[in-house]
Amino acid sequence: MNDKLKNITREDFMNFFRDDEKLSTLSADDRIEIFLQILPGGSDITEDLLNKLISDYQVADLEVSQVK
């Protein structure tokens, strides 16, 4: 990792993330990589979170079911 990236603060990252113009510089692969790595652990992936994701992206014909 180069020295410039080591100094990115949370504020810098969030400002980038919230800027549509800057965010548009990321490829679809970049976005998938971030999406797959961003949550700290499996306990963060919940039925409610997945249902919100499906709803936000207007995904049809997909249902989340929780097996206990």
N, C-alpha and C positions, 0 to 999 in steps of 0.2 A: 504494500500500500504506500503510495507516495506521501511525502510530508504534508502537502496541501490538504489531502483528505483526512489526515489525522486531526486536523484542527477544525473540522466542521462541527458546529454546535447544534444542539437540539433546535434552537431558534432558526439557524441557517437551514436545516433540513426541513422544518415545518414551513418556513417561508417558501422554499422551493416547491414543496408538495402542494401548497395552496395556490400557487401561481400557475394558472392554466397554460400560459405561454411557455413557461419553463418545463412544465410537466409534459407538454406535447413533444419535447425533444427526446423523450424516452421511447424506445421501441416497444412493441408488444412483448417481445422476449424480456426486455428489461423490467417491464411492469409485472410479468408473470414471476420472474425471479424475486422481485421485492415482495409480491403477494405471498409467495410460498415460504419466505424466510422471516416475515415481520412479526408474527405472533411468538411470544416467548415459550409457550408450551402447549401441550395437547389439551390441558384443562381450559384453555381460552377458546377452544373450538366447541361451540355449543349448538344445540338445535336452533335456539333463537337467533344466534349469529348467522347460521347458514340460511335460515328462512329469510332474514333481512337481506342478505346478499342476493339470494334468488329474486326477491321482490325488487330490490334496487336495480338489478340488471334485467328485470322483466323476462326472466327465463321461464318458458312454458314447458309443461310436461315433465317437470322434475319435482319430486317430493322428498323431503327429509323425514326419515322416521328414526326414532331412537330405540335401540334395543338395549334392554337392561338385563 
